[in-house]
Amino acid sequence: MKSNSLYYYGLALMIIAAAMLPDAAEAQLQRERVELDEPMEDIFWATTNIGTSTVRNLSAGSLNSSILHTFGLVRGGINKFYGLDDGANTRLGLEYGFTDRFSLGIGRMTFNKVVDIRSKYNILRQTPSDSTPLELAVKLSTGISTFSGMEFSDRLNYFASVMVARKFDALSLQLSPMLSHFNTVGAGEQNQLFGLGLAAAYELNDRFALSAEYLPVLSERNPGTHDAMSVALNIDTGGHVFQVFFTSSQWHNEPYIMARNSHRLWDGDFRFGFNIHRAFGLR
């Protein structure tokens, strides 16, 4: 009697297991489809590509610290150690990801003693399955020069940019229409400037990537200024992203790159610089 009970008990378990197999298989397929459609995180390796922002955002609960640094012109020669002794400009920044799509940041640049507060929101996220073929993000920022002797409103500038990017295997491309406004400008300068940021990155392997950017001003420009261009080597150490580059611009945010860049890379007027990015998980 006991053996018959065990037989029927075992048979019932086999029937239940067989009935659950299709559900388990379907659940596995669903998980694979979800993983396939998770957003790409490595369209660009850092939130900044040399001098301009990228579509890359921080994951929720992450804090990114950054050091952006440029030196003087290389053509300064050995007397100025090829620019390393001259014209250094630094921006120290912090950014925090409130969600996987929204972040806020603050930073301070040495030149003009500018403090900027910036936000970034990813409207669309590119997926490997191409269910969403593009990454689309919006950046807004406000800057204030902390020089004394000016009214508060006279020190302000504003910036807005729409960033559209796509990754093609190892190659990433980004197009960024942008608009900046300065409340106060010098004689002959423009209060508003419209530019078009172009950025590209090519992954050589898991550790190294090449990147470049070009920022033409499409509106009437300030006297004596030129379009900025930069090329860089990106190095991912697993904990940090280092960017070492040559650039025509000594500035570290888009409004000032458009309004103040006075050199051209192709004329030999370039400087050496580096960026260091480090992200920390706080959750």
C-alpha positions as CSV (number, residue, x, y, z in Angstrom):
1,M,0.0,0.0,0.0
2,K,2.8,2.3,0.9
3,S,4.7,1.6,-2.3
4,N,1.6,2.4,-4.4
5,S,1.2,5.7,-2.6
6,L,4.8,6.5,-3.4
7,Y,4.3,5.6,-7.0
8,Y,1.3,7.9,-7.4
9,Y,3.0,10.7,-5.5
10,G,6.0,10.5,-7.8
11,L,3.8,10.4,-10.9
12,A,1.9,13.5,-9.7
13,L,5.2,15.4,-9.2
14,M,6.3,14.4,-12.8
15,I,3.1,15.7,-14.3
16,I,3.3,19.0,-12.4
17,A,6.9,19.5,-13.5
18,A,6.1,18.7,-17.1
19,A,3.2,21.2,-17.0
20,M,5.6,23.9,-15.6
21,L,8.3,23.4,-18.3
22,P,6.7,25.6,-21.0
23,D,6.2,28.4,-18.5
24,A,9.8,28.1,-17.4
25,A,11.0,28.2,-21.1
26,E,8.8,31.2,-21.8
27,A,10.1,33.0,-18.8
28,Q,13.7,32.3,-19.9
29,L,12.9,33.7,-23.3
30,Q,11.3,36.8,-21.8
31,R,14.4,37.4,-19.7
32,E,16.6,37.2,-22.7
33,R,14.4,39.6,-24.6
34,V,14.5,42.1,-21.7
35,E,18.3,41.8,-21.5
36,L,18.6,42.4,-25.2
37,D,16.6,45.6,-24.9
38,E,18.5,47.1,-22.0
39,P,19.9,50.5,-22.9
40,M,23.5,50.8,-24.1
41,E,25.8,52.2,-21.4
42,D,28.9,52.6,-23.4
43,I,28.0,54.8,-26.4
44,F,30.6,57.2,-24.9
45,W,32.8,56.2,-22.0
46,A,32.4,59.4,-20.0
47,T,29.8,62.1,-19.5
48,T,32.2,64.6,-21.2
49,N,34.0,64.0,-24.5
50,I,37.0,66.3,-24.1
51,G,35.2,69.6,-23.8
52,T,31.5,69.0,-24.7
53,S,28.9,66.8,-22.9
54,T,27.9,63.4,-24.2
55,V,24.6,61.5,-24.1
56,R,26.1,59.2,-21.4
57,N,24.4,59.7,-18.1
58,L,24.9,58.3,-14.6
59,S,23.0,55.3,-13.2
60,A,20.7,56.0,-10.3
61,G,22.6,56.5,-7.0
62,S,26.0,57.2,-8.7
63,L,28.3,60.1,-8.1
64,N,30.8,61.1,-10.7
65,S,33.8,63.3,-9.9
66,S,35.7,64.9,-12.7
67,I,38.9,66.9,-13.2
68,L,39.2,68.7,-16.5
69,H,42.6,70.4,-17.2
70,T,44.3,72.2,-20.1
71,F,47.7,73.8,-20.4
72,G,49.1,76.5,-22.6
73,L,49.9,76.3,-26.3
74,V,52.5,73.7,-27.3
75,R,54.2,76.2,-29.6
76,G,55.3,78.1,-26.5
77,G,58.4,76.0,-26.9
78,I,60.9,74.7,-24.3
79,N,61.0,78.0,-22.5
80,K,57.4,77.3,-21.4
81,F,57.9,73.5,-21.5
82,Y,55.6,73.2,-24.5
83,G,52.7,74.8,-22.7
84,L,52.9,72.9,-19.4
85,D,54.2,76.0,-17.6
86,D,51.6,78.3,-19.0
87,G,47.9,79.0,-19.2
88,A,46.5,76.2,-17.1
89,N,42.7,76.1,-16.7
90,T,41.0,73.6,-14.5
91,R,37.3,72.6,-13.9
92,L,36.4,70.5,-10.9
93,G,33.0,68.9,-11.0
94,L,30.5,66.6,-9.3
95,E,27.4,65.0,-10.9
96,Y,24.8,62.8,-9.2
97,G,22.4,60.4,-10.9
98,F,18.9,60.7,-9.3
99,T,17.5,58.1,-11.8
100,D,19.0,56.2,-14.7
101,R,17.9,59.1,-17.0
102,F,18.3,62.2,-14.9
103,S,21.4,63.8,-13.3
104,L,22.4,67.1,-11.7
105,G,25.9,68.5,-11.5
106,I,28.0,71.4,-10.3
107,G,31.5,72.5,-11.1
108,R,33.9,75.4,-11.0
109,M,36.3,76.6,-13.7
110,T,39.5,78.5,-13.0
111,F,39.2,80.9,-15.9
112,N,36.6,83.6,-15.2
113,K,36.0,81.9,-11.9
114,V,32.8,80.3,-13.4
115,V,30.5,78.1,-11.3
116,D,28.0,76.1,-13.4
117,I,25.0,74.1,-12.4
118,R,23.9,71.6,-15.1
119,S,21.2,69.0,-15.6
120,K,20.9,66.2,-18.1
121,Y,17.9,64.0,-19.0
122,N,17.9,61.1,-21.5
123,I,14.6,61.1,-23.4
124,L,15.5,58.0,-25.5
125,R,17.9,55.2,-24.8
126,Q,19.5,53.2,-27.6
127,T,19.0,49.4,-27.4
128,P,21.1,46.6,-28.9
129,S,18.0,45.2,-30.6
130,D,17.4,48.6,-32.4
131,S,13.9,48.8,-30.9
132,T,15.2,52.3,-30.0
133,P,17.9,53.1,-32.6
134,L,19.0,56.4,-31.1
135,E,20.1,58.0,-27.9
136,L,18.5,61.4,-27.2
137,A,19.4,63.6,-24.3
138,V,18.8,67.2,-23.3
139,K,21.3,69.3,-21.3
140,L,20.5,72.6,-19.5
141,S,22.9,74.7,-17.5
142,T,23.4,78.0,-15.8
143,G,26.8,79.6,-15.1
144,I,27.8,82.5,-12.9
145,S,31.1,84.3,-12.9
146,T,32.2,84.9,-9.3
147,F,34.3,88.0,-10.1
148,S,33.4,90.8,-7.8
149,G,32.3,94.2,-8.9
150,M,29.4,93.2,-11.1
151,E,25.7,92.8,-10.4
152,F,24.5,89.3,-9.9
153,S,22.4,89.2,-13.1
154,D,25.3,90.6,-15.1
155,R,27.4,87.5,-14.3
156,L,25.0,84.9,-15.5
157,N,25.0,82.8,-18.7
158,Y,22.6,80.1,-19.8
159,F,23.0,77.1,-22.0
160,A,20.7,74.5,-23.7
161,S,21.7,71.5,-25.9
162,V,19.9,68.6,-27.6
163,M,22.3,65.6,-28.0
164,V,21.5,62.9,-30.6
165,A,23.8,59.9,-30.7
166,R,24.1,56.4,-32.1
167,K,26.6,53.6,-31.7
168,F,27.6,51.5,-34.7
169,D,29.6,48.5,-33.3
170,A,32.9,50.2,-32.2
171,L,32.0,53.6,-33.6
172,S,29.8,56.2,-31.8
173,L,28.6,59.5,-33.4
174,Q,26.9,62.4,-31.7
175,L,25.2,65.6,-33.1
176,S,24.4,68.4,-30.6
177,P,22.6,71.6,-31.6
178,M,23.3,74.1,-28.8
179,L,22.4,77.6,-27.8
180,S,24.1,79.8,-25.2
181,H,23.2,83.3,-23.8
182,F,25.4,85.7,-21.9
183,N,23.6,88.5,-20.0
184,T,26.7,90.7,-20.3
185,V,29.2,90.8,-23.1
186,G,32.0,93.0,-24.3
187,A,32.0,95.5,-27.1
188,G,31.2,93.8,-30.4
189,E,30.4,90.5,-28.8
190,Q,27.2,88.5,-29.2
191,N,24.8,87.9,-26.3
192,Q,23.5,84.7,-28.0
193,L,25.6,82.1,-29.9
194,F,24.3,79.0,-31.8
195,G,26.6,76.1,-32.4
196,L,26.5,72.5,-33.6
197,G,28.7,70.1,-31.6
198,L,30.0,67.1,-33.5
199,A,31.6,64.2,-31.5
200,A,32.9,60.8,-32.4
201,A,34.5,57.9,-30.5
202,Y,36.1,54.7,-31.8
203,E,36.8,51.8,-29.5
204,L,40.2,50.1,-30.2
205,N,39.6,47.5,-27.5
206,D,38.1,47.2,-24.0
207,R,40.7,49.6,-22.6
208,F,41.4,52.2,-25.3
209,A,39.3,54.4,-27.5
210,L,40.0,57.4,-29.8
211,S,37.6,60.3,-29.8
212,A,37.3,63.7,-31.4
213,E,35.0,66.7,-31.4
214,Y,34.4,69.8,-33.5
215,L,32.2,72.8,-32.4
216,P,31.4,75.2,-35.2
217,V,29.6,78.4,-34.4
218,L,26.8,78.8,-36.9
219,S,25.5,82.2,-35.8
220,E,27.3,85.5,-35.9
221,R,30.4,84.9,-33.8
222,N,32.5,87.0,-31.5
223,P,35.5,88.9,-33.0
224,G,38.7,87.0,-33.1
225,T,37.2,83.6,-32.2
226,H,37.4,80.3,-34.1
227,D,35.7,77.0,-34.2
228,A,37.1,74.6,-31.6
229,M,38.5,71.1,-32.4
230,S,40.0,68.4,-30.2
231,V,41.3,64.8,-30.5
232,A,41.8,62.4,-27.6
233,L,42.9,59.0,-26.4
234,N,40.5,57.5,-23.8
235,I,41.8,54.9,-21.3
236,D,39.4,52.9,-19.2
237,T,41.1,51.4,-16.1
238,G,38.0,49.8,-14.7
239,G,37.7,52.5,-12.0
240,H,38.6,55.6,-13.8
241,V,38.3,57.0,-17.4
242,F,41.3,59.0,-18.4
243,Q,41.2,61.2,-21.5
244,V,44.5,62.7,-22.8
245,F,44.0,65.1,-25.7
246,F,45.2,67.9,-27.9
247,T,42.8,70.8,-28.3
248,S,42.6,74.3,-29.6
249,S,40.3,75.4,-26.7
250,Q,41.3,76.2,-23.2
251,W,37.7,76.2,-21.9
252,H,35.8,73.5,-20.2
253,N,32.1,74.1,-21.0
254,E,30.3,74.8,-24.2
255,P,29.2,78.4,-23.8
256,Y,32.8,79.6,-23.3
257,I,34.1,77.3,-26.0
258,M,31.8,79.0,-28.5
259,A,32.4,82.5,-27.1
260,R,36.1,82.5,-26.2
261,N,38.1,80.1,-28.3
262,S,40.7,82.1,-30.1
263,H,42.9,79.4,-31.7
264,R,42.7,76.8,-34.5
265,L,44.0,73.3,-34.2
266,W,44.9,73.0,-37.9
267,D,47.0,76.2,-37.7
268,G,49.2,74.5,-35.1
269,D,47.6,76.4,-32.2
270,F,46.9,73.5,-29.9
271,R,47.5,72.6,-26.3
272,F,47.8,69.5,-24.2
273,G,45.2,68.5,-21.7
274,F,43.7,65.7,-19.7
275,N,40.4,64.7,-18.1
276,I,39.9,62.3,-15.2
277,H,36.4,60.8,-14.4
278,R,35.6,58.6,-11.5
279,A,32.1,57.2,-10.6
280,F,31.1,56.0,-7.2
281,G,28.0,53.9,-6.3
282,L,26.3,55.5,-3.3
283,R,23.4,53.0,-3.1
